Amino acid sequence: MKALRNLVFGLVLGLVLGLWFGVNIGKDRPLLSNPFAEPELEEKVKRAGGQILRKGGEALEKGGKALQEKAGD
């Protein structure tokens, strides 16, 4: 009975720690940081800037392709 209790305790503890570390790895944060903490302002700005750059690049690619098609006509 004691072995079963230790096994269950180990599984639960492993699950909790695995989720904790997994969330932090997915968010590119240090392993031992709080996974529920709100992102800092600097992190929010970096993420938004990256999205703006990506969308701007896509718009430029579409515009370039349209110009190439017009030039080819």
N, C-alpha and C positions, 0 to 999 in steps of 0.2 A: 504494500500500500504506500509506503514511504517513497519507493522508487517511482511509482506512478505519479505521485504528487510532485516530486522533483522534476519529472519529465514534463508535466503540464506547466509547471512554473517556468522551466527553461524555454519551452515553446512560446509562452506568452511574452516573456522578457525578450526573446529573440525577435518576435513579431513587432513589438513596440520599438525596439532599437532599430530594426530594419526599416520600418516606416519612417522613423525620425531621420535616419541617415539618407534614405532614398529621396525624401522630399528635398532635403538640403542639396543633394547631388543634382537633382533635377532643376533646381533653381540656381545652380552655380554659386552656392554659398559654402562657407566653411562647414565641415561635418558637425561640429558641436554647437552651431548657432541655433537660435530659436526658429523653427520652421514656420511658426505662426506669426512672426513679427512682420509688421508692415514694411514694405520696401522703403529705403531712404530716398530722399528727394533726388540725390545724385543718381541713384540707380534708375529711378523713374525717368529722369531726363535722358540718360543714356539709351534706355529702351525706346523711348519715343523718338529720339534722334535717329536711331538705327532704322526704325520703321519708315521715317520720312525719307531717309536716304535710299532705302530699298524701293519705295514707291516712286521716287523721283527717277531712279535708274530705269525702272520698268517703263515709265512714261517716255524717257529719252529713247529707249530701244524701240518702242512702238512708233515714235515720231521719225526715227531714223529709217525704219523699215518702210514707212509710208513715203518718205522722200525718195528712197531707192526705187520704189515701185513707180512713182511718178516720173522719175528721171529715166527709167527703163522704157516707158511708153513711147 
